[in-house]
């Protein structure tokens, strides 16, 4: 239904959109996720023919938006970030205008009435748009996109500025529309995307960094065998005992939650339930478990992980296991450094601060070099690919 | 195009702009009609037509200032530009709406002609050629000020820019006079609107002038389309 190939948009020197490709099938709801300024709106503006792309193509329902814009536009209902409302008109007059503008062939009154009922603006039809609340204005914007019953709906942050009740209403509506339309929806609110969309594209700095279903995305990054446990007891001892437990691959004691209380991030070998042995251990050693929960990543964490770290981003793109490998490496080296630190602490308690700083520097440079390495790997791989393609 | 034309007409008449334009135009034209024709009991209306040229220099920028600048400011142009209509249709719809309002305004002169007809004999061929000239000059002025409105999102700037441009056209003869180099001065004076306009007010029907006005209308509307085309591609 929608096919986007190698879309590029430059604003002067700035690359707003850099080589984005994706497809959306009929009856699918695609979520566009990304921080502000990632290129979501730019991509949508290109798809709807508001601006042109520097290169690449966008095909709507088999029609290229650059080559035959008028036909392609007739397939699209677009709700821009700021709804294009003539604030001096009444809702009814405005929808009437949009009906004419889109050259609709449907029965006028019945169709407008139907759209109004769908987005629940029937009771404000006679009112001037200027006097409506933000929520109603947004709904009129949505009604405007729905006029003419276009097969493709492109909605740029449709729930922005609405109250929680309205957000739920609009979401339910979009889900309903998704059954009969192809919908592209952008948002920087993750729960929204998670609740509504079948497919998610995470976009950052103009590039697609992930393209998958919501479940797959969270599964990829999170692991069932990771636990966060809050234990009361001397940190060193608890750490040592847990680490000695069978199947535990790494332990990170980071958060101090009170006197002698720490949160431990425990990772065991996959498919191994360490909750029971852990419980027994803690009981035997006389510590107390105050909390235990699986370290399930929400989409929010996935999003942050993907958009924050260049390294993670690169490895995500290649979609191989390298990411996990690098992360594990890092974890291990982090552990090693920690142990070094501990030994050093025992030897020279006074130089603690300086040592710690040095260690942190070490870790940072380590991370950087690894990131560069993986970047190089990726780029060399890409080069090979592109060279191969040229040949 | 039809949808945009109807919306613009609706916008004119649901805001004070149309009423102010019509009221001011009627007041001034009535005043000049009275002082140049009625007071001296003559059937010649050229005095009034000569004055109307300056009136439209002042009035047309206020009429067209909102056409595109407001769309840009309120972000409604995004709705127009993503609708299945061509840029030509968008510009034409808006241009014709302004031209229609203007035509409603200048058609008042037929009422004045009827008054003269009642008391004496109106020279209808002169009146018609005057009306045509006023229509064409107004058409060019609307095209120019609409173009200026498409360049900015501030309607005050659009109005002032439009007014300055029309004032420049009004004064083009004086400017041509002070240009010392004769070839340039000749070319500039050829662009004079007033010369061509006053020919009509004397009842001279010059095809060359009509072509001049019509091509100016086409050029400036074309430039307006280019402004949007350029924005899309930049």
Interface residues (C-beta under 8 A of the other chain):
Chain A: X45 X48 X49 X50 X51 X52 X70 X71 X73 X74 X76 X78 X80 X82 X84 X85 X86 X87 X88 X89 X93 X97 X98 X100 X101 X102 X103 X144
Chain B: X2 X3 X4 X6 X7 X10 X11 X14 X15 X74 X75 X76 X77 X78 X79 X80 X81 X82 X83 X84 X85 X86 X231 X232 X233
